[in-house]
Amino acid sequence: MSKFFESEVVQEELKIINRMQEEIYSTMLSFGSMEHEDQIEHIEKLTVLLDKQRVMYTRLSLSDDPQALEMKKHLEKSVQLMGFPEGTDMNMIFSGMTKTIEKLKQVVDQ
């Protein structure tokens, strides 16, 4: 295991991110039929997850560890699978996702 991934902080954050992703994605399709409070909670979880993903991406970006750089490269490639052009700035992706979550909050609050 690389030094980056040996870090207890990194390991714990990755576990939390994975757990949150599983939970959020498992309930995503039922969002429209959720009670109002459950929708608000779901949106709050999305916000926390996005923040954690952004911090992890920043950590990967600041690291010179080969495995961390490989994971960063993999994440950037996965954005292409979502239809974004090669070289798309990940911070643009995070900003766009933040705006989408804000719009979702507005819709739920109406």
ABEGO torsion letter per residue (X at the ends): XBAAAABAAAAAAAAAAAAAAAAAAAAAAAAAABBAAAAAAAAAAAAAAAAAAAAAAAAAAABABAAAAAAAAAAAAAAAAAGBBBGBBAAAAAAAAAAAAAAAAAAAAX
